[in-house]
Amino acid sequence: MPGGEHELNEKQTRAKYTLEFKQEAVRQVKAGRAASAVATTLGMPKASLTNWVRADAKGQLEVRSEGKATTLTVTPEQAEIARLKAQVARLTMERDIAKKAAAYFAQDVLQGTPGFSG
């Protein structure tokens, strides 16, 4: 429909993701993380990620350029960057969980302290 939110105009372009990026995102989903959480962490649409997971299950995960399948050469540096980004995202999530747990247990300890009014 013309003027719809999802239409691309002259200034907008589709995001292009490397094969390594796609593989890392799919690996995180296969490791048990929710697709929505992975997509949010990586700053991408959940629909794209679920499409990649389905394609990977069929052995058809690849990068497309102008409608044609292409093979990309990923440098060791690009692979390392993707791995480190995923690691940072995982560690950030773990830190946030630990922070919430510490706050919960601190609140529990404070409630047993005389004079606490919370």
N, C-alpha and C positions, 0 to 999 in steps of 0.2 A: 504494500500500500504506500503510495507516495507520501513523503513527509514523515514516515514512521520513524520511531526511535532507532531502530536497528539498521536503517539504511546507511550506507557509506556515502558521504559527499566527497567533493574534490579534496578537502583537507584531511579527511579521515582515511586511514589505510588499515588493512587487516594486519594484526600482529603476526610476525613470522617467528617461529620457534625452531631452534636447532634440534636435530635428532637427539643429541645428547640431553638437552633440556627435557624433551618429551620422555626419553627413557628414564631419566631421574624422577620425573613426576610420577610416571607409571610405577616405578620401583617403590616409591613411598606408599602408594595406594596398595600395592601388593603386600607391603610390609604390615598392613593393618590400619594405616591412618585413613580417616574418612576423606573421601574425594573432595568434599566441600572445604575441609580444613586445609588440605594440600593446595587446592586452588586459591584459597584466600592467602595463604602464606606466600605463594609464588606470584600473586597478583595477576591471576588469569581467570577466564570464565570456567566455571565448573563443567559446562557442557563440552567444552573442548577436551578437558581432561578425561571425562567419561568416554568420549569418542576414542581417545588414544588408548584407553584401557581395553575397550572392545576390540580395536584394531590390533593391539598387541596380543590379545588372546587368540586372534586368528592368524597371527604371524604377519600382519600387514602394516605394522607401524613404520612409517617412512615420512620423509619430508616432501611436500609437493611444491613445485614452482610453476606457476601459470598452468595449473591443471595436469602437469606431467610429473611423474615420480622421479625424484633425483636422489643421488647418493651424495651425502655431504661428508667431507673429510673433517673430522674433529681433531683439533690439535690437542696435545697433552695438556697444554695450559687451559684450554677451554673446558676440558674434562675435569681438571682440578678445580677450576672456578665453580663449576656446577656442583661438584661434590662438596666443596666448602660452603656454598650457599645453602645446600640442603642440611649440612651439619649445623650451621648457624641457626636455621629455622627450627631444627629439632632441639638444640640446646636452649634456645629461647623459650620454647614451649615447656621444656623440663624445668627451667628456672621459674617460669610463671606458676607452674604447679607447685613447686617447692615453696614459693613465696606465699601462696594461698594456704598451704598446709601449715606453714609456720605461723601465719596470722591466726588461723583457726585454733591451733594448740596454745598460742599465747593468750588468746581470749579465754580459753578454758582454764588456764592457770590463773589468770587475773580474777576470774569469777570466784575462785577459792581463796582469794586474798582478802583479809579483813579490811574494811573501809572502801572496797571497790563498789562503785555504783555505775553499772553499765548497762 
